[in-house]
Amino acid sequence: MKRPIIAGNWKMNNNKEGTKKLIAEIAPLVKDAECEVVVCVPFTDLETARKAARGTNIQLGAQNVHWAEKGAFTGEISADMLAEMKVKYVIVGHSERRQYFGETDATVNMRTKAALKAGLKVILCVGELLSERESKKTAEVVTRQTTEALKDITKQELKKIVLAYEPVWAIGTGRTATSQDANDTIKVIRKVVRKLFGRAAAQSVRIQYGGSMNAKNAKELMAMPQIDGGLIGGASLKAEDFAKVVNFNA
Ligand code: PGA
């Protein structure tokens, strides 16, 4: 049995005070969760979040990582720096990074490898744009993104990777993919993993859905056979909403 994983992606929200408060509110609500619980906070909140989550089942995540170990990369953060902050997971290739910050399939791959090398686990995001969905390119896009992102990754390393399927048109829009659509596309992604790593790896890799997942639709999405978790943006900023997603089975 795969353990589901629900991760909050706070994006550029919350200061130190807000971080402390939100984690203190979430912790008691998710303490009996059957799934893994992660919150991915801004870099500047990592230390506060680490302290606030100490002794709880909430794991610490970051939202991006640079591919180089160190050097002249103004404004960037290395994987070792994150590991030193006790970060367990890092999101790589989020569509907002691809859209606004020039992230490419190649840099997603480089960042993934750097994170793994530093001992971090990776939440690796793929997903199509609305125009790509409308022109029936969804399968082609997620196949390319997944293949490129996992280039030169070993079977052993894959165990440290959680994939996240996030259709870009469903992020922050209130428009969720139907559970059937999400399931179908995740099936395509799993097929890619199977081609690259074999049947057992494809079966055991966890693939999340993300995009307007919330307290109301989590149960239905999580009931789909291909969906092993969620990456939650907006609904992760309110303790009760996030806890309801985490406790989707309750
Ligand atoms: P959303 O964001 O839940 O606000 O749609 C999800 C994400 O971007 O990871």
Boltz pocket constraint, residues with backbone or C-beta under 6 A from the ligand:
constraints:
  - pocket:
      binder: B
      contacts: [[A, 9], [A, 166], [A, 170], [A, 171], [A, 172], [A, 173], [A, 174], [A, 210], [A, 211], [A, 212], [A, 213], [A, 231], [A, 232], [A, 233], [A, 234], [A, 235]]
      max_distance: 6.0
